[in-house]
């Protein structure tokens, strides 16, 4: 063993600075931002392409409105 090996190791262990968790969290979020934006654009393009191929004559807002109002239309049929 080299001279004062234990002292050098203990000195390094005791002077070790604790990691800043906020800094680590912020770095991880910034690294994840680019893939999230890429997924956002790919999902948007995919949505536009799928809607064009379906050829639905009604816009999406009309279809959504019909879906939301469907349960209310059934209430009028009951005696």
Secondary structure, DSSP 8 states (H G I E B T S, - for coil): --TTHHHHHHHHHHT-----HHHHHHHHHHHHHHHHHHHHHHHHHHHHHHHHHHT-SS-HHHHHHHHHHHHHHHHHH--
